[in-house]
């Protein structure tokens, strides 16, 4: 995101394991820019809020196990190509994820 001479980048991680568990959360925020009062910058470093649980797929839909009801909830339709994962979220938005080595 950028505007007015400043920019901000948010890094989010999603770790999906073969055993059916996942971890999701914010990893880092970095921003900076020029203002009439000078140059500024911020880096939150690593860490942040995380969520973990269980996942499964069926018919190109990613399901997450709801922590309190124990029901499988559809989280997104997905498409995988190479090291990219495209998620089609229920609100109509899309997220493109890249596999990290």
N, C-alpha and C positions, 0 to 999 in steps of 0.2 A: 504494500500500500504506500502511496506517495502523494505529496501535494504541498504546495507552499514552500518548496525548498527543503522539505524533510521527507524521510522515508522510514518505513517500519517493516520488518520481516518477522514473521512468526514461524517457528519450527514446531511441528507436531510429530509424534512418533506413534506407530502402530506396529507392535510385534505380535505376529501370528505364529504360533508354534504347532508342530505336527501332532502334538498330543491333545489338541483341541482347546488350548488355553490362549488367551490374548492379554496384552497390556497396551493401554492407549493413554496418551496424555500430552501435555505441553512440555517441550524440552527447553525452549529458549526463545527469547525475544531480543532483537537487535534493532536499534534505530539511531538516527542522527540526521544532521543537516545544518544548513545555514539559516540564521534568523537575524533580524535587525540588532539583536543583542549579542550576537556571536555564534560560534559553532557549538553544537551540543552533540552528545552521543550517550547511548545507554546499551548495556549488554547484561541481561539477567543471568548469564551463565547457564549451567545445566540444572535440571531439576524442575519440579512443578507438580501440578495436580495430575494424578494418574488414576486410571480405572482399570480393573482387571476382571477376568471372568472366563466363561467358556463360549466357544463359537462352533458353528457347523455350517455347511452349505447344502443346498438342494435346488436343482433347476435354475442355476445361476443367481441365486438369492443367498446373501449372507445373513445368517441368523445369530443372534446373541441370546444367551440365557439370562432372563431377568433375575436379578439377585434376590428379590423378595417373593415374587409369585412362582418362580420355578418354571415359567412358561418360556418357550422359544419365541422370540420376537423378531420379525423381519427388519433388518437394519438398512439394507441397501441391495439393489441389483448390482451386479458387477460384471466387468469384462477384463480379461487379462491378456496382455500381449507383451512378450519378452519380459523386461524388468518393470513394466508399468501395470498398475492396477487402476482402473477407472470405476469409481463408485457412483451410482445413480441413487441419490438420497430421496426419501419420501417427500420432502418439501419441493422437489423439482430441481434442486441444485446438483452439481456434480463436483467430485473431488478426484484429482489425479495424483496418485501416489507412485513413488519410485522405490524400487528395492535397493537397499544399501548393501554393499559388500561386507 
